[in-house]
Amino acid sequence: MTYEEIVRKMSELDSDEFISNSQPAHAAILYRIMFERAKHKISIFCHNLNAVVFDPLAEHIKPVVDRGVRISIIVQETPESKIFKNKFEELSFYFSPNKLPFFICYASTNKICD
């Protein structure tokens, strides 16, 4: 089985087993499956929005939000993925400021980007 097949199977079974996440490609698969399966909220704490991991996820933000899922991300350092960050900013124009279903907080500056 491939890594993705293993992760999908564990997700379908609602497994509480730990999933190894040793490389950016693995993280990208984990997050994509989280975005596909989330029902209420996605909370992510990451180093810098690694472009390898988060660029491919940008196209999945709107469908997740359209399903009513809230996305919260805390980023420790300057975001690397401009594509993902820009998609968040683009979508923010469609919501009133106090009704945003997502946010990114930059821990290095304590700046919250809605």
Summary of the structure (lengths in Angstrom):
residues: 114
radius of gyration: 14.2
end to end distance: 39.2
largest distance: 44.5
contacts: 298
relative contact order: 0.14
helix: 47%
strand: 18%
